[in-house]
């Protein structure tokens, strides 16, 4: 405790606070969209927010103190986006069963130390294309929402672009502030929906269905490993932190496993918000930046305790604001995923097939578009990149002789 107080600085505290606020300003919105699509009960949504907040907070504090590294844990934003299309029509018990299986798989990957080898076998372009397909709908919903409230969405879009030009790191936060102000000015805030209350965890017993496990578990595992843990580790490595990936992955997966019955869909390393805490903005001395991870964890705990208030806060605002905020918050992720999908010429067609199948929203044999996007993409990759069998030199010589003899006979 003395060492923490000694290393504490205002810049680290501010970095941890901003990272937490941005986490709630963007990725949390997607969870509300998923809950709305599935018509989740209010108490289940509150438990969901409580579980991901508590898990992110406790893990962030413990891991940051343990390794003296600014470890920022968050819930899977792409995983939340995936659930928007998957949750409707699936029972809560089956969803929790799929959460447990996915967390167990990631835990085994972390404990075995095979993370780097496993990721190396999956073409980066394919995983990026699947991620882009999952997020594609949020980008289009941003502009579809203009039909209902054009001025609100346009104002938020302008705020995002100006923020990206002047203060890129806080562009999403600027969008949230502008959206809230516009809503208050126009009187569209439903104040009757606001309540002050603590979150109450709701236990949901798991049920296991092979179709739901394939639909939910496989995409969640792939997205978590490729779309969250990989960039999260890259952020840490770029700032000079060499913390073993296996320990961070297994710790996050264990937390997800314990909280899954409370509807936690997955905890993992943050990337975008983590960059705020791992860079010089947090502190000039890299050894003292871990304070930002601890402070971020504390704010997660505080906001998670008042999860019911947080839920009511978001439900009081217009649906167009939520859709626009989600789309703008994921704009950079969509662009990065598309760029990664098209960056390898040899895998471009396979990645395009993956993207189109995933973005189509198709369903076949009870399995989702994300699953089939992965299947078709990997299949196309194998067909297009498989080596052709080598032709023996003797066979080539015989073929050349036959060709010459054929030409000679034709001349005759």
Buried (B, 14 or more C-beta within 10 A) or exposed (E): EEEEEEBBBEBBBBBBBBBBBBBBBBBBBBBBBBBBBBEBEEBBBBBBBBBBBBBBBBBBBBBBBEBBBBBBBBBBBBBBBBBBBBBEEBEBBBBBBBBBBBBBBBBEBBBEBBBEEEBEEBBBBBBBBBBBBBBBBBBEBBEBBBEEBEEBBEBBBEBBEBBBEEEEBBBBBBBBBBBBEBBEEEEBBEEEEEEEEEBEBBEBEBBEBEBBBBBBBBBBBBBBBBBBBBBBBBBBEEBEBEBEBBBBBBBBBBBBBBBBBBBBBBBBBBBBBBBBBBBEBBBEEBEBBBBBBBBBBBBBBEBBBBBBBBBBBBBBBBBBBBBBBBBBBBBBBBEBBBEBBBEBEEBBBBBBBBBBBBBEEEBEEEBBBBBBBBBBBBEBBEEEEEEEEEEEEEEEEEEEEEEEEEEEEEEE
